[in-house]
Structures are given as structure tokens and as C-alpha cells.
Amino acid sequence: MDDDHVKRPSRVYPEAPLVGVGAVVRADNKILLIRRANEPGKGLWSIPGGLVEVGETLRDAVAREVEEETGIKIEVGKLIDVVENIVRDNDGRVKFHYILVDFEAKPIIGSMDVHPSPEALEARWFTPEEIKGIPITNTAKLLLRKIGIEV
């Protein structure tokens, strides 16, 4: 079977955990965030990221996802953390299960103008102080705190 016909795993009620990547992209004392267009966390602000594709390295995946969601090309830095995000429905069944691999990153020299994709309702740069006043996902809060940014 060729790569164009590979069955994509279900994000909702998955058969196995899905591997996702994300990036805390920083420049000029600002952090790049997206407002999520899809569950989990629909409508909340979070770091850009997404699922790793078959045959793709983690670093390549995070660079691709950030560019797809925001239009920003990045240089991927050091690993911040690996976390699990398990969301259960009202019956206790696992609705979402992600293993998230998050990196630090910075824009490659050039434009910092964001161009959100349909996967993101919005994308923009925030100061740490501004982040305190917006609705943000719990996983993004924990990640930012881990690198010393109180939100």
C-alpha cells in the first residue's frame, strides 16, 4: 500500500495513543500561540503542533506543524517535556489519548507575520503578561510553567 492510502488513526476514541508534537516558539519576549479550531480544547489558546506522520522525525513534524498552522518557519531547539493528555467522556471511556513531545523553538530569520490555517481559529504573538488574561489549555499552562513562564 502506498503512502497516499495509509489509513489515518482516529483521533476520537482511538485504538492506541497518538503521538503529537508541539513547540513553544519565542521571539522578542513573545510567545506564538494558536486558538484551537478542533477538540480537545476547541476555542482555547495553545502552542502550535499536531500529529507525527508515518516516517517523519519528531523535529521534522514539529517544524511542519508550526508552519502549517501559523505560516512561521522555525528552528527547533531543545526538548522541553513529554506528557500524556488523556481525556475521558462522561462514561469514563477514553475519548482522546495523546503522547505529546514538546520542544523550544524560534523563528528562522524573516517575517514574524502569522497566517493561521483552518486548523487554527487564530494565531498570534503574546507577551507572558498577556497570556495571563486569555483562556489557555491546561497542557499549555503546565508546559509554559515548566520553562519558567507563569500564566
N, C-alpha and C positions, 0 to 999 in steps of 0.2 A: 504494500500500500504506500503511495507517495505522500509527502508531507501535506499536500493540499487536502487530503481526505482523512486526516487524522481526527478521530473523534475527540472533541474538547470535553474535559471533565465538567460535570455540573457544579456550579458554584453554590447552589441551594440544595440542601440535603445531600451533600457529597458522599461518595462511597469511600473516599480516603481524604486525608488532609491535603490542601492545596498549598503550594509554595508561592509566596508572594515576596516582592521586594519593594523597598521604599527609600526615599532619600530626604535628608534634612539639607536642603540647598540653602547656603548662606552667602550673602554678598552685601557689603556696605551696611553692616549691622542690621540686616533684614533677612527674613526667612520666607521662602517661597511656599505658599500653601494653595491647595485646591479645595473648592467646595464640592463635595461628592454628589454625583448625579445618580448613583445607584446604592443599594443596600450592600453590606451593612453600613450604617452611618449616613444614609442619604440626607443631603441638606447640611451636613456638618462639615466643618473645615478639617483638613488633614494634610499630611505630607503627600506629595505625588508618588505614585507607584502602581504596581499591578502584578499580574501573574507571570511567572517564568515560563517561557515556551520551551518545548522539547528541543534539545540540542543547543540551548542558549546558556551562557555562563551567567552567574548572578550579577556580575558587574555590567555585562552587556545588557541584561534585562532591565536593570535599573536605569541605565542611560537611555535606553529605548523608551521606557515608560514615561520618564520625566519629559523627554522631548515630545512624545505623542500627546501627553496631557497638557503641556504648558508651552510648547514651542521652544523651550530653553535647552540648549546643548550643555551637558555638564561633564566635568572631570570628577570621576568617582573617587572618593577618599577612603578613609578607614571605616571598618565595620564598627557600628555602634552597638548593636544587640541583635539577638534572635529571640523572638517572642511568639507565643501562641495566642491566637484570638479565636475562642470558641464561643459561639452564640447559640443558645438553645431556644426552642419555641416554648409555648405555654404548656405543652405536653412533656417537656423535658427532652425532646428529640434534638439532635444536633442539626441546626439549620445552616450554620456556617462554621467551617473549621479551616483556619489559615495558619501556616507557619510563616512568619514574616521576618525577613532578613533586611535590616535597615542599615544604611550607610550615611556617612557625611559626604557632602558634595559641594562643588562650587561651579558657577557658570564658566564655560570656556569664554575667553576674551571675546567680547562682542556685545550684542544687544541684550538688554535685560527686559525687553518688552515681552510680555506674556501673550500667548494666543491659545486660550483654552480649547480643548477638543470637546466633542459631545459627551465624553466620559466625565467631564468636569463642568459643573454649572458656572463656576468662576475660577480664576486663578489670579493671584496677586501676591505682592511682597508686603510683609508686615514687620513692624518692629516688635521685639518681645513685649513691650508695653501694650501695643495694640492687640496682640494675641489674647491678652487677659480679658478683653471685652467681647470676644466672639465665641460662638458655640463651636467647640472643637471635640474631636473623637477622644475617647479615653486612651486609646493606644497612642495617639499623637501626643497627648498630655504627658503620659509616662515617658515617652521617648525624649521629648524636649527636656523634661526634668533630669533625665539620665545624663544629658550633656550640659547641665548647669543652667538651663533656661527655665525660670519659674513662670508658670502660666496658671 
